[in-house]
Amino acid sequence: MEGIRRNWWVLVAGAMAAMQTAFGLTNLVEDEGGAISGRLIAFAIMVAGAVLIVVGIAARQRGRARGSVLVGVGVLPSAIGIAFLWFPPAVAYGILAMFVAWRAFKDASMMRAPSPA
């Protein structure tokens, strides 16, 4: 139970990887009058972030600090793209993404700290 309480954000990040891909795909296929090049770039950024999240979660088994950093970087497109550039109800999702990124970077920094002598 302690592991779930301490690492709940990893489960949330896994769900965010799927949601980022879905948001990127939705943005790509919905024609709201924007240029296709911009929609392709947004899709690529969202999918790249999702891939970083999945790779980071897998990498946490070998090196927790490195994996946590990858997860933190992977959720940043959601924090930036969803919270500030998309419709207002998605602000909560963006705030959650920022919190998960903060928790991932905090986890990584705790693992890199030198042990007391």
C-alpha positions, 0 to 999 in steps of 0.5 A: 500500500505504501508504494501506491501512496508514494507512486500514485502519480505514475499511474496517473501519468500512464493514463495521461499518455493515452489521453495525450495521444487521443487529444493530439489525434482529435486535434489532427482530424478535426478541421477547425480552419487551422493549417494542417502543418500546425495540427501535424506539429501539435499531434507530433508533440503530443505523441512524442510526449506520450512515448516519453511517458511510456518509456519513462515508466518502463525505465523507472524499473532500471533507473528510477531517477532517469525514468521519472525525468522522462515522465516529467518531460513527457507530461509537459505538452499536456501542461502547456498545450491543454491548460493554456491553449485549449478550451477552459474545461481542460484546465483541470487536466493541465493543472494535473499534468503540471502536478504530475510533472512536479512530482516526477521531477521531485522523485528524480531529484530525491534519487540523485541526492547523495547519501549522507556519509 
